[in-house]
Amino acid sequence: MVFSGDTVFSGDIARTDFFGDSRKEEMAKKIHDSITEKILTLGDGVILCPAHGAGSVCGSEITDHPYTTVGYERATNPVLRMGRQEFVSARKTESLYMPPYFRAMERHNRDGAPLQHPPVLRMLNVSELDGFRNSGCQLLDIRAPADFAGGHIPGSISIWRGGISSFACWFLNFEDPIIRIDDFNQNIEQVILQLFRMGYDNVAGILAMGIVAWYKSGHEIGTTGVCSVRKLNEQLDSSTPFVLDVRDIRNRRVVGHIRNSHHIYIGELPMHLDKIPKDQPVFVYCDAGFKAGIAASILARNHVQGVTNVLGGMTAWKQAGFKIEH
């Protein structure tokens, strides 16, 4: 058994772009040699335990296997079937997304990480939460996208429970206190642990009694729209809404896209808010509606009016038989 770390993943190999464009070729050659001269020579029955799994931004095409074998990767991993020059050329030209928190990881790896202690879970009432809002905080709503759309605390960001490990690092900073919002506050420790493992020891509390406590308080409630793909198709036939695709660019190119849609990857949306119109309806879609839920919350907190999450996303669009453009 080999702990293959960030060298070989299931279905992919590690990134070679962390040292910048000037060293892409050098790093591609190094990792190719490590794989071909050290790992692949171990024998097909050797078990590989990668450091990352499906959904990690440390690879582009990682498959959903917790571990693999040298033989399986030799037979199925398309990257490993490339010759050295083809491999290096492909790695030199690839462009992968890089979350902002990678810079923090680099500092910690270089200088040493600060001593951290798991945060003490503090239940906050609405008045205490208001105090944090007035002084500056990050409101993280982990409910499903449709629940968030139906009613949320204004200014909060929606990242569904299962997406925290993949997407919180794009939008949360390490300084301002994080307040977690849920409905029934179940499995609290699991979510806090995910944040803590990414370096977020600034979780200040959890809204006691969940979002219902906010509803009952008489405070303002924010909402965003939701619709089906059929509704979006009708809108495209009768008007000119702004349709925003927040999927990974590879999915857009391979799977195709909805007509007249504009593309901004979800992680880079905060940097391109100037491209979103303020004077027409905005329909957001992704693969199934979860990343679009994040986008809707970001647009809403930046005062974009008329934002609608297309539930089911591209999956539903294909299932309905609507035209897909490439």
Protein Blocks (a to p, Z undefined) as FASTA:
>chain_A
ZZekjmbcehiacdfklnojklmmmmmmmmmmmmmmmmmmnojklccddfbdehiakbfk
bccdfbdcfklmmmmmmklmpcfklmmmmmmmpccdddfklmmmmmmmmnopaddddddd
ddddfklmmmmmmnopadddfbdfklmmnoccehiacddfklmmmmmmmmpcfkbccddd
dfkopaklmmmmmmmmnopakbfbdcehijmlmmmnopacdddddddfklmmmmmmmmcc
ddddfbdfklmmmnopcehiacddfklmmmmmmmpcfkbccddddfkommmmmmmmmmmm
nopghiacdehijmlmmmnopacdZZ
